[in-house]
């Protein structure tokens, strides 16, 4: 399996040169300066710049997990409750490797930029993310500011659904054979019935995900949003293939009169001319906006 770096330096922002790109960054900075609340809407592209693998398509997934490529197991097959029942050592090999990777990964500098911008605003900052990696909490964001719409790999639930209990995965230290993607040590167990535990993540073909933790995050975020009058959504690395993050961002624009800054290397079109699209990765785009805010462009 692919080994990723434990830290990701802030990328060097492009040097300017491109008047259109500089103007877009200045526009983004102006939106942030007038905002009273910052909503960070993050998809998988946010973590890629910290060195995390991109599971978009089988090619990217199998590059990160060649043992699963040899077995012809795609992401949807291994990321399912059925995989935990059929081959628990393989399913926990995959999720255990990811858990260990996410624990040791240092979030890129863009996380700190966002946290600092939100701290300047009257209503502060909130996060909506489809990522399960916990990188926002690792980067120092308050836990009550984060809504993880697909759950978190850092929390567990019972595979057999003996209760609606959700508990931290802190005590589980996976030992994974990277050549075979199989767990070598004992998998985590439900403390209530002793059955196999699974991540508290919404998987494919998953009818048993315990949603209580995410539902509480969603309710808390909706209450917070009620106070915002001039929110700005910064959407990062969220495409249209799994549109959860985009749908959320557009709901803020519709329901709270917000504006959108969309940073995406491929799909950066925005709804109106009052919004901003930057065709670049998350870390580089945030570094560019930071330059504009500091007057360095």
C-alpha positions in Angstrom: 0.0 0.0 0.0 1.1 3.5 -0.7 2.9 5.3 2.2 2.0 9.0 2.5 4.0 11.8 4.2 3.2 12.7 7.8 3.2 16.4 7.0 2.4 18.6 4.0 4.1 22.0 3.6 2.1 25.0 2.6 2.4 25.1 -1.2 4.2 28.1 -2.8 1.4 30.3 -4.2 1.7 31.0 -7.9 3.4 34.3 -8.6 1.3 36.9 -10.5 1.2 37.2 -13.8 -2.4 36.1 -14.5 -4.6 39.2 -14.0 -7.8 37.1 -14.1 -6.6 34.8 -11.4 -5.4 37.7 -9.2 -8.8 39.5 -9.7 -10.6 36.3 -8.6 -8.5 36.1 -5.5 -9.1 39.7 -4.7 -12.9 39.1 -5.2 -12.7 36.2 -2.8 -10.9 38.3 -0.2 -13.5 41.0 -0.5 -16.3 38.5 0.1 -14.5 37.2 3.2 -13.9 40.7 4.6 -17.6 41.6 4.5 -18.8 38.2 5.8 -20.1 37.6 9.3 -19.8 33.8 9.2 -17.5 31.4 7.3 -18.8 28.0 6.2 -16.2 25.5 5.1 -17.6 22.9 2.8 -15.0 20.2 2.2 -14.8 17.2 -0.1 -12.1 14.6 -0.7 -9.9 17.2 -2.5 -9.2 18.9 0.8 -7.3 16.0 2.2 -5.4 15.2 -1.0 -3.1 18.2 -0.5 -2.1 16.8 2.9 -0.9 13.6 1.2 -4.1 11.5 1.6 -5.0 9.1 -1.3 -7.7 10.0 -3.9 -10.2 7.2 -4.2 -11.8 8.8 -7.3 -12.1 5.9 -9.8 -10.7 2.4 -9.5 -7.3 3.6 -10.9 -6.7 6.0 -8.0 -8.1 3.6 -5.4 -6.0 0.6 -6.7 -2.8 2.7 -6.8 -3.2 3.3 -3.1 -4.2 -0.3 -2.3 -2.5 -2.7 -4.8 -3.5 -5.8 -2.8 -7.1 -4.9 -3.4 -6.3 -4.3 -7.1 -4.9 -7.9 -7.3 -8.1 -9.2 -5.7 -10.2 -7.0 -8.1 -12.0 -5.4 -5.2 -13.2 -1.9 -5.9 -13.9 0.8 -3.3 -17.6 0.1 -3.2 -17.0 -3.6 -2.5 -14.6 -3.2 0.4 -16.3 -0.1 1.9 -19.5 -2.0 2.8 -20.9 -3.8 5.9 -21.0 -7.0 3.7 -17.1 -6.9 3.5 -16.9 -6.9 7.4 -19.1 -10.0 7.5 -17.4 -11.8 4.6 -13.7 -11.0 5.3 -13.3 -9.0 8.6 -9.5 -9.2 8.5 -9.5 -7.7 5.0 -12.2 -5.0 5.7 -10.4 -4.0 8.9 -7.1 -4.2 7.0 -8.4 -1.5 4.7 -10.0 0.6 7.4 -7.3 0.0 9.9 -4.6 1.2 7.4 -6.7 4.4 6.7 -7.2 5.0 10.5 -3.5 4.8 11.1 -2.8 7.0 8.1 -5.3 9.7 9.2 -3.9 9.7 12.7 -0.4 10.5 11.6 -1.2 12.9 8.8 -0.5 16.6 9.5 -3.2 18.8 7.9 -1.8 21.2 5.3 -1.5 25.0 6.0 -4.9 25.8 4.3 -6.7 24.4 7.4 -5.0 27.1 9.6 -5.8 29.8 7.1 -9.5 29.0 7.3 -9.5 28.7 11.1 -7.9 32.2 11.3 -10.3 33.8 8.9 -13.3 32.3 10.7 -12.0 33.6 14.1 -12.2 37.2 12.7 -15.9 36.9 11.9 -18.7 37.9 14.3 -20.4 34.4 14.1 -17.2 32.5 13.6 -16.8 29.3 11.6 -18.6 26.1 10.8 -17.5 23.0 8.8 -19.5 20.7 6.6 -17.5 17.8 5.3 -18.1 14.5 3.5 -14.6 13.3 4.7 -14.4 10.8 7.5 -10.7 11.4 8.3 -11.0 13.8 11.2 -8.5 16.2 9.7 -10.4 19.3 10.9 -10.3 18.2 14.5 -6.7 17.3 14.2 -6.0 20.8 12.8 -7.5 22.3 16.0 -11.1 23.1 15.0 -13.6 22.9 17.8 -15.4 19.6 17.7 -18.8 21.4 17.9 -18.0 23.4 14.8 -17.7 20.3 12.5 -20.5 18.4 10.8 -19.3 15.1 9.2 -22.2 14.1 7.0 -20.8 10.5 6.3 -19.6 9.9 9.9 -16.0 9.4 11.2 -13.5 6.7 11.0 -12.4 7.7 14.6 -15.7 6.3 16.0 -17.1 2.8 16.1 -20.4 1.0 16.2 -21.6 -2.6 16.5 -21.7 -4.5 13.2 -24.7 -6.5 14.5 -26.6 -3.5 15.7 -27.1 -4.6 19.3 -27.7 -1.0 20.2 -27.3 2.6 18.9 -24.1 3.1 20.8 -21.2 5.0 19.2 -17.8 5.1 20.9 -14.3 6.4 20.1 -11.8 4.2 18.3 -9.0 5.6 20.4 -8.1 2.2 22.0 -7.7 0.4 18.7 -4.2 0.4 17.3 -4.3 -1.5 14.0 -1.5 -3.7 12.8 -1.9 -4.2 9.1 0.1 -6.4 6.7 0.4 -3.9 3.9 1.4 -6.6 1.3 -2.0 -8.3 1.7 -4.1 -5.4 3.2 -5.1 -7.7 6.1 -5.3 -6.9 9.8 -2.8 -8.9 11.9 -4.0 -8.1 15.4 -7.5 -8.5 17.0 -10.2 -6.2 15.5 -12.2 -4.0 17.8 -15.3 -5.5 19.5 -18.6 -4.1 20.7 -18.3 -3.4 24.4 -22.0 -4.3 24.9 -22.3 -7.7 23.1 -18.8 -8.7 22.0 -19.6 -8.7 18.3 -17.3 -7.3 15.7 -17.2 -3.5 15.6 -17.2 -1.4 12.4 -16.4 2.2 11.7 -19.3 4.7 12.3 -19.2 5.6 8.7 -22.0 5.6 6.1 -20.8 2.9 3.6 -22.2 1.5 0.4 -25.3 -0.5 0.7 -25.4 0.4 4.4 -28.8 0.2 6.1 -27.4 -0.1 9.7 -25.3 3.1 10.0 -26.0 4.7 13.4 -26.6 8.3 12.4 -27.1 9.8 15.9 -23.7 11.5 16.2 -24.0 13.0 12.7 -27.6 14.0 13.3 -26.6 15.9 16.4 -23.8 17.7 14.5 -26.3 18.6 11.7 -28.8 20.0 14.2 -26.1 22.1 16.0 -24.9 23.5 12.7 -28.4 24.4 11.6 -29.0 26.3 14.8 -25.7 28.2 14.4 -26.5 29.1 10.8 -29.7 30.8 11.9 -27.6 33.7 13.3 -25.7 34.3 10.1 -26.6 37.3 8.0 -23.7 37.5 5.5 -22.3 34.0 5.3 -19.6 33.0 2.8 -19.2 29.3 1.8 -15.7 28.2 0.8 -16.1 24.9 -1.0 -13.0 22.9 -1.4 -12.3 19.8 -3.5 -16.0 18.8 -3.8 -17.0 17.5 -7.2 -20.4 16.5 -8.7 -19.9 12.7 -8.7 -21.0 12.5 -5.0 -22.7 15.9 -4.6 -23.4 16.0 -0.8 -21.0 18.9 -0.2 -22.3 20.9 -3.2 -25.9 20.4 -2.2 -25.1 21.7 1.3 -23.3 24.8 0.0 -26.1 25.7 -2.4 -28.6 25.3 0.5 -26.7 28.0 2.4 -26.8 30.3 -0.6 -30.5 29.7 -1.0 -31.6 29.8 2.6 -29.2 32.3 4.1 -28.3 34.6 1.2 -24.7 33.5 1.2 -22.0 33.8 -1.3 -19.7 31.1 -2.7 -15.9 30.7 -3.2 -15.4 27.4 -5.0 -11.8 26.0 -5.2 -11.6 23.0 -7.4 -8.9 22.0 -10.0 -11.6 20.6 -12.4 -15.1 21.8 -11.6 -14.9 25.4 -10.4 -17.9 27.0 -12.2 -20.1 29.1 -9.8 -23.8 30.0 -9.9 -23.5 33.8 -10.3 -21.0 36.6 -11.0 -21.1 37.5 -7.4 -19.4 34.2 -6.5 -15.8 33.2 -7.2 -14.3 30.1 -8.8 -10.6 29.2 -8.5 -9.4 26.4 -10.7 -6.7 24.9 -8.4 -6.2 22.6 -5.5 -7.4 23.4 -2.0 -4.1 24.2 -0.4 -2.8 26.4 -3.3 -6.2 28.2 -3.6 -6.3 29.0 0.1 -2.7 30.2 0.0 -3.6 32.5 -2.9 -6.6 34.0 -1.1 -4.4 34.5 2.0 -2.1 36.5 -0.2 -5.0 38.7 -1.3 -6.2 39.2 2.2 -2.7 40.3 3.3 -2.2 42.6 0.4 0.6 40.6 -1.0 -0.7 40.1 -4.6 
